[in-house]
Amino acid sequence: MKRTLRKLSMPRAMRGVTLLELMVIVAVVAILGSLAVGSYRSHLIRAQRTEARMALLRIQAAQEKFFLQNNRYAKDNELDASPPSGLGIPRTTENGNYTLTISDYATNRYRAVATATGGQTRDIAACRTLSIDQNGNKQPAANPECWR
């Protein structure tokens, strides 16, 4: 009878996964997952800077058109006013990641500013506020990565 039981038992290699082996696998997957999520978030934040850059370039083009028609640049309160009395650009970007304003205004100069809001405030400090002026000077100039 002993021989029969021995034949029916499984070989050592086919017994399955132990709890310890399973926990090691779970730990490795968790570590890889946390690295992937962190990398994805930083990539997403960098990609969403495009929203601010495009909005600022849109303001710059609208300001030039406004200047040709009115012989002055538009003020901050004219940013979201409908043309021809304003630029017709909303105060927030398309996905709401940036707030747009016009500062440092004079008849012959302006600075369009995009300030990060919501989740975009997790961006690196230098890139949370982007701006461009009537001459195309971009800020922050010290960190060109913000404008890539």
Buried (B, 14 or more C-beta within 10 A) or exposed (E): EEEEEEEEEEEEEEEEEEEEEEEEEEEEEEEEEEEEEEEEEEEEBBEBBEBBBEBBBBBBEBBEEBBEEEEBBBBBEBBBBEBEEBBBBEEBBEEEBBBBBBEEBEEEEBBBBBBBBEBBEEBEEEBBBBBBBBEEEBBBEEEEEBBE
